[in-house]
Every structure is written in C-alpha cells, then in structure tokens.
Amino acid sequence: MKKTYAYNHSSIYFDFTQSIDRFYVEEIPLYKFSNKGPYLILKIKKKDMSTFKLITVLAKASNIEQRNIGYAGLKDKNATTIQYISLPKQYEKEIIKNLTTEKIEILEKTYSKFPIKIGQLKGNKFSIILNKVTPKAKKEIEKVANKMVKRGIPNYYGYQRFGEDSKSYLQGKEIAHSGKKLKGAKERLLVSAYQSYLFNQWLSKRIEISKIITENSEERACKKLAYPKGLVESLSTQPQFFKLFIGDDIRHYPYGKSYFLREFKESCQEFINQKVSPTGLLCGSQVKRSIADAYYLEESFDDYELYSLKGERRYAWIFPKDLMFDYQKEEETLTIEFCLPKGSYATTFLEEIGKFSLKP
C-alpha cells in the first residue's frame, strides 16, 4: 500500500512493540457528564481485550442486550485502554456485582441523561514506550515531533485497519461491488477498510503533489505534474506544506461546519493557525464530495459502486497536542505522550517520525 511521508528528515530508528505494558490510550470525552439521568456511565480500564469483547463481557455480567450498551469508539486489544461505556441505570447493581474479570477495572462511575454514541469523543490521549532509543535518536525524535505539533501530520489510517495481511480492503471491494446488503459487523468492517484504503491512496497522492511543489522550481513542478503554470504559481505561494486546491472541503478544526474553498489567502492562514483543515472522501451513500480542482484529484479515488455504507469526510491533516517525553538513558527507553483527535492513529504519528512501517 503506497504511503508518502510528509516530512523530509532521515529515518530514525527505534523499537516499537504494541503491548499492554507499552501502549496506553485514554478517551477524552466530548462533553462533561451531568451526573444525573437514566444512564450509568462507567469509566473502564481494560487490558488485552478488544472493545467488542468488552461489550460482550459487560452484556453477560449485567444480563442486558449488547445493543443497549453505548461506547464512543473502538480501542485496541493489545494495549491498556481507558474508555467510557453507557448502559441503563437499572443494571448498575448487577454489573458491579458480576464483573469479576481481572482484565477489566471500573475506575469511576457517574450518570447521564443520554447514552454514549459512536463518535462522541474529542480525541484520545496516548502514552507509548519506545525501546532501543539512543541519546542521538532521542534528540532527533523530540525535534521532529515538536515540529509536527506545530505544522501537523497526514491523517492516514493505520495498518491495523487493513488486517494481518494488509489486504482486507480487497475483500471489502468485492463485497461493495456485489450490490448485496451487508451482513453483520464483519462485512461492514471489510467494506470500511476499502473506504479507508481509497482515502489513504488519495492522501498519499496529495502529499506527493505538495512535495513536488515544495521541493522544485515552478518550471520543474509544471513538468512533473503536467499542471498549467498559473496553477503551480498559485500553489507555490501557499506558505504551508500541504497545498490546498479550489473546491477542497474545508472543515473547522477539530470539529465543526465545512465549506468549499474558493480563495486561498484566508483559508491558508486559518489552516496554519490550526483553525481549519481540509478533508478527504470516504466514499459511500449520501456523502458530500469536493468540487472543481479538488474533485479532479479526488475522482480517481472515488467509487460510486460503494453505496452499502454511508459515506463521510475525514480530516486529511491533523495537529497532535500535549506532547511530552520521558527518557531513561540507561534503559534506552523513551516514553512519548500526545493527544490526537478521534479516529486518528498513534502508529501513524510514530511512522511519520520514524519513516518506516510499524506493522508487525
């Protein structure tokens, strides 16, 4: 799967192993819970357990249907994660009494007027331990990561999205083109992997274009891209790395309304100030597509035969926040902490730093 890195530093070596004692993630709720209402909200810490398995265990412990348990997002199995779960308040005693597995710990409980729904979170806070980090590599990682906080990173889907062989999207494409109604969560996951694959390929192409514009003279960029001189001149004047095109769907960041780009100056400045970000297409039914020049670039990564899932748009460029480091020189371990918006992958951030794939 093609992936173009945005930054030009040399590859930085470190050892990354995703495990329950080296990979920590905690949800940042979208809003503060009111502590009153008909829904019980549990802040749960889990280890070596997927969110789907967590829901199954909670349903069994409380004798409730799985569809009545709310959660905001999926969390990795091979990690220590903290996430919020909602269920009707009347099941509180049963779940507290019957939840006995050591892999799950209830950290806090409160109440809400509403259940938690998919996507209802601001983002996630990560704490990841990197091994075999030399003092030189530590300095390079800190330098690059701080630059990324200021300038942002591409919002690729991580390797986890595409299965063990990285080819689950091919099954998803086949299912999507069959025209049949999707059966169960597995088929939905496979088709969404195909959506994600197309998004990643589009994003890689946009980064490739941005690199050509940034690293070449206008004349040479015109030849490489086969773009008219006026367009290359206009793109070259944009001060940020990731170039915007007329017709891009620009959304207020980290959430908010979107608009089609019609002039560069104001939007480029807002992009630099991390107030807006361009979005890419996740093709499907009822989706908003970009227009003009931007859709010319998007069209090759669109698929009108994919209508079994609802389409949406995803930030193409994101800005990590709250970056912190803790280095243990003798052990050569570097703990890196940072926050990303919902739906973004910590491994994508680390791969942009290291300039190599972290897939096991």
N, C-alpha and C positions, 0 to 999 in steps of 0.2 A: 504494500500500500504506500503510495507516494506521500511524502511529508517534507515540506520545505521549511527549514528553520528560519526564523526571522532575524536572529542576531548573528554577527559575523565573528565572534570570538572562537578561539580554538577549542576543541573538545576538552572537557575537564573530567578526569577520572574520579569516580567514587563507586563504592559498592552499595547497591540498594537491594534490600530483601524485604518484601512486604510480609509482615507477620504481626501477631497480636502484641508483641513487646517492642515493635519498632515503628508501627504505623498507627497513629491515633487521629480520630476525626470526631468533631463535635458540631452538631447542628446549631445554627444561630436562628432562633425563631423569627418569623415575620413580624409578630406583634407580641406584646406582653399579655399574658393570660389574666383574666379578670378575677380569678379565684372564687367565682360563683357561677352557678349554672348547672345544667343536667349532664354535663360530660366530665368524666375523670380524665385528667391529663397526667401521664406518667413520664418522667424523665428517666430513661433507661440506659444503663451501661451494659453492653454486650460484648462478648469475646468469641471469636471463631464461630460466628453464626451469621447467616445472611438475614436480611430484613424479612424475606418470605418465610424463613424458618422461625424467626421471632414471632411473626403473626400467628403461625400455626401453633406454637407453644402457648402463646397468650390465649388463643381461642380455646384450646383444650383446658387450660387452667381455670378459665372463667366460665366455661360452658356457653360460649357465645359464637355466633356465626362470624367467620372471618371478614365478611363484607361490612360488618359493624365496627371494625377496628380501623381507626384512621391513622395515617402516617404521612409525612411530608415528602420523603424521598427514600431511595434505596441506598443502603450502606454496605460496604464490602464485608464479605465473610472473614477474610484473612486479615483481620485488624481488630483493634479495640475501638469501639464506636459508642457515641452517646447521641441518642435521638429521642424525639418526643412522640408519644403514642396517645391516642384518644379512644375511649370506649364509654358506653353509657354508664352513668354513675352507679346504677343499681348493682353492678357487678364488682364493685370495689372490694367487698369483704372476701368474695370467692377468690379473686385473683391474688390478693395479698396472702391469703391462707395457702393456696395451692401452688404458687410459683416457687418451686424449690431448686431448680437447676442452678448450678454454680456459674454457668455461663452468662446468667442474667442477673443484674442488680438494679433495684429501683432506688434511684438517688433522691428523687423528690416527687411529690405529688401535689397537684393543685386542681382547679376546676375551671370550666369554660362554658360559655353559652353556646358555643359552636364546636363541632368536631373538626379535627385536623384533616385537611385535604391535600392531595398530591400537589406539590409545588409551593406550598405555603411555608416558605422559609427564606430568609435573607441570603444565607450562604452557609459555608462550613469553615470551621477553624481546624487546621491541620498541625500536627506535631510529628515530625518524621526524623528518624535517626539514620544518618548515612555513615557507613563504615569505610575504613581504609582511606581516610581523608588526610592527606599530608598537610603540613602547615602552608605550603605554597598553594595547594588546591583550595584550602580553606579561604585564603585571601581572594583567590580568583572567584570562588563561588559567591562570597559576600559581595564582591564588586559587581558581578553580573546580576545577582538577584536584586540588589538595590537599584540598579539601572532599570530592571524590569518593573519594579514597583512604580517608578517614575514614568516609564514610557509604555508599559503594558505588554501583553503577550497574546499570541493567537490562541483562540479558544477551541482547540482541537478536541474531539472525542478521544478518550484514552484507549489504549489497546484492550482494556477489559471489556469494551463494548462489542468486540468482534469475535469472541470465543477463543478457545485454546489454539485453533489453527489459523486464526485471523481471517477466516473465510465464511463466517456465518452470514455475512451480508449476501452472499451468493444464493443461499437458501431463501433468504428474505426476498430477494429479487424475483426468484422463481414463484414464490407464494403470491407476491404482489401482482405479478403478471397473469396469474391463473384466473383472476377475477372472482374468486370464491370468497365467501365470508370467512373471516379469521376465526379459528377455533382455539380458544384458550390463550393463556398468558405466553406460552412458548412461541406460538406463531406470531403474536403481536411483537414479541421481543426480537424475533428474526427480521420481521419487516422493518422495525425501527432501526435495526442495525444497518439495513440497506439505506434508509434515510440518512443515517449518520455517516455512512461511507461516502455518499454523494456530497454531503456537506463538507467533509474533510478534504475531498478532492478539489472542490471549489475553493476552499480556503487556501489550500496549498498553491493553487494557480494564482490567486490574488496576491499572495505573499511573493511568489516568483515575479509577478509583474512589478510589484513595489520594489523589489531588489534590483531589477533591471533599470528602473527609473532612477533609483538612488545611486547606483554604482557606475553608471555610464553617462557619457555625454548625451545631450539631447539628440544629436545626429545618430550616434550609435544605437541609442534606445529606439529610435524610429525604425531602424533597420531590423533590430532584433524582434520587435513587437509587431512590425508592419502596421504601425499606427500613423495617422497624419501628424504632421509637425505641430499643428496648433494644439492637438490633444496632449502630446508629450510635453510641450511647453507649459500647458496649464497644470499637468500633474507634477511637473518638476518644481513648480513654485510652492507646492504644498509643503509646509515645514515638517510635518510628521512623517514617520516611516511608512505606515500603512496608508496607501493612497485611496482617496475617495473618488467615486465616479458619479456623474449626474444620474439621478434616478435611484441611487442607493437608498434602501430603507434604513433610516437613522432613528435610533431609539434613545430616549433619555436613560441615563445610566445611574444606578444599577437596575432600575426598573422604571417604567413609565410609558407614555404615549410615543408613537413614532410618526415620522413624516418623510416624504420623499425629498432627497437632496436636489435643490435647484440652483444653489450658488455655494461657492466653496469657502469664502473668507470666514464667515461667522461660524459655520459648522466645523471647519478645521480647528478653529480656536477652541470651541467647546469640546471637541474631541481631545485636544491636547490637555485641556483642563479637567478631563475625565468626567465631563457632564453628559456627554452623549457617546454612542458607539454605533458603528454600522452593524447590520445584521445579515445573516446568511439564511438561505432557504432550507427548510426541512419539508420536502415536497409531500403533498398529500391533498386531501379534500379540503375545501374552504380555506385555502391558505392565501395570504397576501404576497404577491410576487413583486419584485422590484420592477422598475420601468427604464426606458431609454437605454443609455450606455450600460448601466449596471445590469440590466436584464440580458443584454447581449453577452455579457460574461457569465451570467447565471444560467442561461438557457441550456448549455451543454451538460449541466449537472442537475437538470430538472427531469422529471419523469411523470407525465400525465397519466400513465397507466397505474400509478400508485395512488389509489383512492380508497383503499381499505382502511387506512389510518388517517386521522385528521392531521393536516399539515400545520406547521407553525414556523416562526422565525427565531433564530438563535444568535446571540451576540457573537460577532466574529472576533472581537478584540476585547479583552478584559484586563482589569488592573488589580493585581494582588495587593493586599493591605496587611498592616500589623506584622511586619516582618521582624523576626527575632532569631538570634543564633546563640548556641551554647557549645563551645568547642572543648573537648577533652584531649589534650595534646598527647598524653601517654597512650591512651587507647585509640587515638586517631579516629574519634567519633565526633560528628557534627550533628547536633540537633537543630533542625530548621523549622520554625513556626511561621505560619502565614494564614491569611483568610482569602477565600475565593468566593465569588457569587455562586448561587445554586446552579447545579448542573455542570459545573466545571470540574476538571480532573487535576488532582495534585500531581499525578505522574506526568501530565503534560507540562506543568511548570518545571518539574525536575528534568525532563527530557530536553527542554529548551535551554536549561543551564548546562547540562552535560553534553548535549549534542549527540546523543546516542539513544537507541531504544532500550527501555527498561523491561520489555516483555520477557518473562522467564523463558 
